[in-house]
């Protein structure tokens, strides 16, 4: 699927939006039947075509859900310092600098550190 051009991806999405079946779309455009739903799903969720370039590097330690939870915990208890919140809650098993960094991205600064 990574070798599809953006034009091919547009054709697949357009054919599916027009109501063509997955099998018929795959036959018409000369792609595998498994590639059609993958392309359409990616376009639906991300509103963009797949790029041939894969994400490189380590995955983030905190996903979006954990970031929201961290922000909620810190905003609920205003006295909680950022680095201490990972010791109080078992959901945040990561280095305290990671918690500080995520809070800084959210414009929440702790009182204990020199940030």
Number of C-alpha atoms within 10 A of each C-alpha: 15 10 10 16 14 14 10 16 22 17 15 24 22 14 20 17 11 9 9 15 12 18 13 13 21 19 11 13 14 10 16 14 14 12 16 22 16 13 20 23 13 14 16 12 8 10 10 14 20 20 14 12 8 8 8 6 6 6 8 8 14 17 9 10 8 13 17 13 13 22 16 11 15 18 12 10 10 9 10 16 17 27 20 14 19 19 14 10 11 9 13 19 13 14 12 16 11 18 22 22 15 18 19 14 9 12 9 16 17 19 11 11 10 6 8
